[in-house]
């Protein structure tokens, strides 16, 4: 039996799955947590990778390995390969002033035209400006910028602090597309955008093709034999899309730390309204994507507030009627990315003595969370990326209230893939490519959810609450009266 390994270095943890090359079946797995902060010493990610490998029983019998990771988050390196500072994560809100500045200096439409990205605080180029502003000494010493997946791949090849070799950094299209200094039209870096942000040019990882190989593992890595091929790897969403066998017409709703909606497209998307980001996928196509900062953690917060388990929380939510009798949550607990409201906070509107119950609060939390995600589907459709079926994944995908309420909100077939670590699976598929030069044909089980009677009132309430709080403008004949009613 030939084995391959996929590594998923996400925001919250590192996971390793070891799989049968022929079937994709997971034979063993390991995991290790990441620090909880949003500015992290990158050495913590390397230590977690080694711990997760150890937890998975090591890779001594593995024929190839590949890494997928959280997108955008930079590692700033000096000429010797030493990090010049701790890394701000993609979801660190401290770089909002730099987002505003870069958009003001070049114009938001210029960033969209050249990179396909409505510039946001998540993008690597914004973190480069943040570094220049808050730590100019570290910025001056920065000689290379990689993102997490690039850097971990480089470490697997035997490079690291003090070794030099920053010119050996490699990446893939999906990771390059999330930096804010790469063109989906030409497939090349737009270096002047990085220079504008950081103040000087640096070494950037070489962008490999979908069937590329990043090299082979180095000597002396605990639990990892030297000389095994390393796949090109990818960003986390591109890896999941690969593992799910995403085709045009499919959209994925991923409910994890963030809420993400993405779809496969043969052509790049340039959304001048500022919602849809044009990322690349792991196969040579494109992966237009919309993201929120607030998703599954909302449900965790709700369960803790109500003093119940997740199963009890779901049962409470389903005990209240659609619309929660007018109780509406805007779930902007950590600010928000879509819509662009970094300084907003969560708001519960329309409370009365009749609807201020545990069940109604639970229902409002789930409805508010999902209404934000459905708005992202609508943004994709407006960009000419229609959806014919929706795949629901992520930590909250199995929640019965999430499943039921989502089917009330969308007029689409909703399918839940069978349980798996899809990011790690996609990385393992790229490991297989490094070994065989071809993507494996591993099966995906998709379970359809039963349709539910539509409850579009939930979306109307959500929109009215946005208007009432000044987060959106009312359109003629839109929700102005509803918004006024929400505030009464």
C-alpha positions in Angstrom: 0.0 0.0 0.0 1.3 3.4 -1.0 0.6 6.3 1.5 0.5 10.1 1.1 0.1 12.8 3.7 -1.8 16.1 3.7 -1.1 18.8 6.2 -3.7 21.5 7.0 -2.1 24.5 8.9 -5.3 26.4 9.7 -5.9 29.5 11.9 -6.7 27.3 14.9 -4.7 24.2 14.6 -2.5 21.9 12.4 -3.9 18.6 11.2 -2.2 15.8 9.5 -3.9 12.9 7.6 -2.1 9.9 6.2 -4.1 8.3 3.3 -4.1 5.4 1.0 -3.0 6.6 -2.4 -5.5 4.4 -4.3 -8.6 5.2 -2.4 -8.0 8.4 -0.4 -9.1 6.6 2.8 -7.6 8.1 6.0 -5.5 5.5 7.8 -4.3 7.7 10.6 -4.4 11.3 11.7 -2.9 13.8 14.1 -3.5 17.3 15.3 -1.9 20.1 17.4 -3.4 23.5 18.5 -2.2 26.9 17.4 -1.9 29.9 19.7 -5.2 31.8 20.1 -3.9 35.3 19.4 -4.0 37.1 16.1 -0.3 38.1 16.1 1.8 34.9 16.3 5.4 33.9 16.3 5.6 31.7 13.2 7.8 29.2 15.0 4.6 28.2 16.8 3.2 26.9 13.5 6.3 24.9 12.7 6.2 23.4 16.2 2.5 22.5 15.8 3.3 20.8 12.4 5.9 18.6 14.0 3.6 17.8 17.0 0.8 16.9 14.6 3.1 14.7 12.6 4.2 13.0 15.8 0.5 12.6 16.8 -0.2 10.9 13.5 2.5 8.3 14.1 5.2 10.0 11.9 5.6 9.9 8.2 8.3 7.2 7.9 6.1 5.1 5.6 4.7 8.0 3.6 5.7 8.4 -0.1 4.8 12.1 -0.5 3.5 15.0 1.5 2.0 18.4 0.9 0.9 21.4 2.9 -2.2 23.6 2.7 -2.6 26.7 5.0 -4.5 29.7 6.1 -4.3 32.3 3.3 -2.9 35.8 3.4 -1.0 35.5 6.7 2.6 36.7 6.0 5.9 35.5 7.3 8.4 38.4 7.1 12.0 37.1 6.7 15.4 38.7 6.7 18.2 37.7 4.3 19.2 34.8 6.6 15.7 33.3 6.8 15.0 34.7 10.3 11.5 36.2 10.9 11.8 39.9 11.4 8.7 40.0 13.6 5.7 38.1 14.7 3.1 37.5 12.0 -0.3 39.3 11.9 -3.0 36.8 11.0 -5.4 37.3 8.1 -8.1 38.1 10.7 -6.1 40.6 12.8 -8.1 43.8 12.7 -5.1 46.1 13.4 -4.4 46.7 9.7 -7.7 48.4 8.9 -6.0 51.9 8.8 -3.6 50.5 6.2 -6.4 49.2 4.1 -8.0 52.6 4.1 -4.7 54.3 3.2 -3.8 51.9 0.3 -7.3 52.3 -1.2 -7.0 56.1 -0.8 -3.6 56.2 -2.4 -4.2 54.1 -5.5 -8.0 53.9 -5.6 -10.0 50.8 -4.7 -10.8 50.2 -8.4 -7.1 50.0 -9.3 -6.5 47.2 -6.8 -9.5 45.3 -8.2 -8.5 45.9 -11.8 -5.0 44.7 -11.3 -5.4 41.9 -8.7 -9.1 41.0 -8.7 -9.2 41.8 -5.0 -11.3 44.5 -3.3 -8.5 45.3 -0.9 -9.3 44.2 2.7 -7.4 44.0 6.0 -6.8 40.3 5.3 -4.6 40.7 2.3 -0.8 40.2 2.5 0.0 43.5 0.9 -2.0 45.3 3.6 0.0 43.5 6.3 3.2 44.7 4.5 2.1 48.3 4.9 1.1 47.6 8.5 4.7 46.4 9.2 6.1 49.5 7.5 3.9 51.7 9.7 4.2 50.0 13.1 7.7 48.5 12.9 9.8 50.3 10.3 13.0 48.6 11.5 11.5 45.2 10.9 10.2 46.3 7.5 13.6 47.6 6.5 15.2 44.2 7.5 12.6 42.2 5.6 14.2 40.6 2.5 11.4 38.1 1.7 7.7 37.6 2.3 6.0 34.2 2.3 2.6 33.1 3.6 2.2 30.2 6.0 1.9 27.4 3.5 5.0 28.7 1.6 7.0 28.9 4.7 6.1 25.5 6.1 6.9 23.9 2.7 10.3 25.7 2.8 10.9 24.4 6.4 10.0 20.8 5.3 12.7 21.1 2.6 15.3 21.7 5.3 15.5 25.5 5.3 14.8 27.7 8.3 16.1 30.5 10.6 19.8 31.1 9.8 20.0 28.8 6.8 19.4 31.5 4.2 17.9 30.1 1.0 15.0 32.6 0.8 15.4 32.5 -3.0 14.2 28.9 -2.7 10.7 29.8 -1.4 7.9 28.5 -3.6 4.1 28.9 -3.7 1.1 28.2 -5.9 -1.4 30.3 -7.8 -4.1 30.1 -5.0 -1.7 31.6 -2.4 -0.3 34.2 -4.8 -3.8 35.3 -5.7 -4.5 36.3 -2.0 -1.5 38.5 -1.6 -2.7 41.7 -3.3 0.3 41.8 -5.5 -0.4 39.1 -8.1 -2.4 39.4 -11.4 -5.0 36.8 -12.3 -4.8 38.0 -15.9 -1.0 37.5 -16.4 -0.2 35.1 -13.6 2.7 37.3 -12.6 3.5 39.4 -9.5 2.6 43.1 -9.6 5.8 44.1 -7.7 5.2 47.8 -7.8 2.1 47.3 -5.6 4.2 45.6 -3.0 6.9 48.2 -3.2 4.3 50.9 -2.8 3.1 49.2 0.4 6.3 48.1 2.0 8.7 50.7 0.6 11.1 48.4 -1.1 11.2 45.2 -3.2 11.7 41.7 -1.6 12.1 38.1 -2.6 8.8 36.5 -3.4 8.1 32.8 -3.7 8.3 31.3 -7.2 4.7 30.4 -8.3 4.5 26.8 -9.4 1.9 25.2 -11.6 -0.9 22.9 -10.4 1.1 19.8 -11.2 4.3 21.1 -9.8 6.5 19.8 -7.1 8.0 21.9 -4.3 11.1 19.7 -3.9 11.7 17.0 -1.3 12.0 16.8 2.5 15.3 17.8 4.1 17.5 15.9 6.6 17.0 15.8 10.4 13.2 16.4 10.6 11.7 14.5 13.5 9.2 11.9 12.2 9.7 12.9 8.6 12.1 11.0 6.4 14.5 12.8 4.1 14.0 12.8 0.3 10.2 12.3 0.0 8.5 14.5 -2.7 6.6 17.6 -1.5 3.5 18.7 -3.5 3.1 22.3 -4.5 0.3 22.8 -1.8 -2.2 25.5 -1.8 -4.4 27.9 0.3 -7.0 26.2 2.5 -10.1 27.0 0.4 -8.4 25.8 -2.8 -7.4 22.6 -1.1 -11.0 22.0 0.0 -12.4 22.7 -3.4 -10.0 20.2 -4.9 -10.9 17.6 -2.4 -14.7 18.2 -3.0 -14.3 17.9 -6.8 -15.8 21.3 -7.3 -17.3 21.9 -10.7 -18.8 25.0 -12.4 -22.2 25.7 -10.9 -21.2 24.4 -7.5 -20.8 26.8 -4.6 -19.3 25.9 -1.2 -20.4 27.4 2.1 -17.8 26.8 4.7 -18.8 27.6 8.3 -15.6 27.7 10.4 -13.8 30.5 12.2 -14.8 32.6 9.2 -17.8 32.1 6.9 -16.7 31.6 3.3 -18.6 31.1 0.1 -16.7 30.2 -3.1 -17.3 28.7 -6.5 -15.2 27.5 -9.4 -15.0 29.7 -12.5 -13.1 29.4 -15.7 -12.6 33.1 -15.9 -11.3 35.7 -13.3 -13.9 37.9 -11.6 -13.4 41.6 -11.0 -16.1 42.8 -8.6 -16.1 46.6 -8.4 -18.8 46.6 -5.7 -16.1 45.3 -3.4 -17.6 42.0 -2.2 -16.1 39.2 -4.3 -12.4 38.3 -4.2 -10.9 36.6 -7.3 -8.7 33.9 -5.9 -7.2 31.1 -8.0 -7.9 27.4 -7.4 -5.5 24.4 -7.3 -6.2 23.2 -10.8 -5.5 26.2 -13.0 -9.0 27.8 -12.8 -10.3 30.5 -10.6 -12.1 30.4 -7.2 -14.1 33.7 -6.7 -14.7 33.9 -3.0 -16.6 36.0 -0.4 -15.8 35.9 3.3 -17.2 37.0 6.6 -15.3 37.2 9.9 -18.2 35.8 12.0 -19.5 32.3 11.6 -19.3 29.1 13.7 -18.0 31.0 16.7 -21.4 32.8 16.9 -23.0 29.4 17.7 -20.4 28.6 20.3 -21.0 32.0 21.9 -24.7 31.4 21.8 -24.4 28.0 23.5 -22.2 29.4 26.2 -24.6 32.3 26.8 -27.6 30.0 27.1 -25.7 27.5 29.2 -26.3 24.5 26.9 -24.6 22.0 24.6 -24.5 22.5 20.9 -27.2 19.9 20.5 -29.4 21.6 23.0 -28.7 25.0 21.3 -29.9 23.6 17.9 -33.0 22.2 19.5 -33.8 25.5 21.1 -33.3 27.3 17.8 -35.7 24.9 16.0 -38.3 25.4 18.7 -38.8 29.1 17.6 -40.6 30.0 14.4 -38.8 31.4 11.3 -38.0 35.0 11.9 -37.9 34.4 15.7 -41.0 36.6 15.9 -39.0 39.6 14.8 -35.9 39.1 17.0 -32.9 39.8 14.7 -29.2 39.5 15.3 -26.5 41.3 13.3 -23.6 39.0 14.2 -20.8 41.5 13.7 -19.1 40.5 17.0 -15.5 40.8 15.6 -16.3 43.6 13.2 -17.0 42.4 9.7 -15.3 41.9 6.3 -18.4 41.5 4.1 -20.0 44.0 4.4 -16.8 46.1 5.2 -17.6 47.1 8.8 -14.4 46.5 10.8 -15.5 48.6 13.7 -19.1 47.3 13.9 -20.3 45.1 16.8 -23.0 42.6 17.2 -26.6 43.9 17.7 -29.8 42.2 18.8 -32.8 44.1 17.5 -36.6 43.9 17.8 -36.7 42.4 21.3 -40.1 42.2 23.0 -41.3 40.5 26.2 -42.8 37.9 24.0 -39.7 37.0 21.9 -37.0 37.5 24.4 -36.7 33.8 25.2 -33.9 31.3 25.1 -35.4 29.7 22.0 -35.9 32.9 20.1 -32.4 34.1 21.0 -30.9 30.8 19.7 -32.9 31.1 16.5 -31.9 34.7 16.0 -28.2 33.7 16.3 -28.4 31.0 13.7 -30.6 33.1 11.4 -28.3 36.1 11.6 -25.2 34.0 11.0 -26.7 32.3 7.9 -28.3 35.5 6.5 -24.8 36.9 6.3 -23.6 33.9 4.3 -26.6 33.9 1.9 -25.8 37.5 1.1 -22.4 36.2 -0.1 -24.1 33.8 -2.5 -26.1 36.7 -3.9 -22.8 38.6 -4.4 -21.4 35.7 -6.5 -24.5 35.6 -8.6 -24.3 39.3 -9.3 -20.8 38.8 -10.7 -22.0 36.2 -13.2 -21.1 33.2 -11.1 -24.4 31.4 -10.7 -25.0 28.5 -8.3 -27.0 25.4 -9.1 -26.1 23.5 -6.0 -24.7 24.4 -2.6 -22.2 22.2 -0.6 -22.2 22.9 3.1 -18.9 22.2 5.0 -17.1 23.3 8.1 -17.4 22.9 11.8 -21.1 24.0 11.9 -22.2 22.0 8.9 -23.7 19.1 11.0 -25.7 21.4 13.3 -29.4 20.5 12.7 -30.6 24.1 13.1 -28.0 25.3 10.6 -29.1 22.7 8.1 -32.8 23.4 8.5 -32.6 27.2 8.5 -30.2 27.2 5.5 -32.7 25.2 3.4 -35.4 27.8 4.4 -33.2 30.6 3.0 -32.0 29.2 -0.3 -33.9 27.8 -3.3 -31.1 25.4 -4.1 -30.2 21.8 -3.5 -28.0 21.7 -0.4 -25.6 18.8 0.0 -23.5 18.0 3.0 -20.3 16.1 2.2 -19.5 13.1 4.4 -17.2 13.8 7.4 -13.6 14.4 6.4 -10.7 16.8 6.8 -11.2 18.3 3.3 -8.3 20.8 3.5 -5.9 18.1 4.5 -7.5 15.8 1.9 -6.8 18.3 -0.8 -3.2 18.7 0.3 -2.9 14.9 0.2 -4.2 14.9 -3.4 -1.4 17.4 -4.2 1.1 15.1 -2.6 -0.2 12.4 -4.9 0.4 14.6 -7.9 4.0 15.1 -6.8 4.3 11.3 -6.7 2.3 10.2 -9.8 2.0 13.5 -11.9 -1.7 13.1 -11.8 -4.6 14.1 -9.5 -6.2 11.0 -7.9 -9.8 10.2 -8.4 -10.9 9.9 -4.8 -14.7 9.6 -4.1 -16.8 12.2 -2.3 -20.1 11.3 -0.6 -22.7 14.0 -0.8 -25.8 13.8 1.4 -28.7 16.0 0.2 -30.7 17.9 2.8 -34.5 17.7 2.7 -35.9 21.0 1.3 -37.9 23.2 3.7 -40.7 25.8 3.1 -39.0 29.1 2.2 -38.8 31.7 4.9 -37.5 34.8 3.0 -38.8 37.0 5.8 -35.5 36.1 7.6 -33.5 37.8 4.9 -35.9 40.8 4.9 -35.4 41.2 8.7 -31.7 41.0 8.4 -31.6 43.7 5.7 -34.0 45.9 7.7 -31.8 45.6 10.7 -28.7 46.6 8.7 -30.6 49.7 7.5 -31.8 50.5 11.0 -28.3 50.4 12.3 -26.9 52.5 9.5 -25.0 49.7 7.9 -26.9 49.8 4.6 -29.0 52.2 2.7 -32.7 51.6 2.1 -33.8 51.4 -1.5 -37.1 52.8 -2.8 -39.8 50.4 -1.8 -37.2 48.4 0.1 -37.1 48.0 3.9 -37.3 51.5 5.2 -40.6 50.8 7.0 -39.3 47.4 8.3 -36.2 49.2 9.6 -38.2 51.8 11.4 -40.3 49.0 12.9 -37.2 47.1 14.1 -36.1 50.2 16.1 -39.5 50.8 17.8 
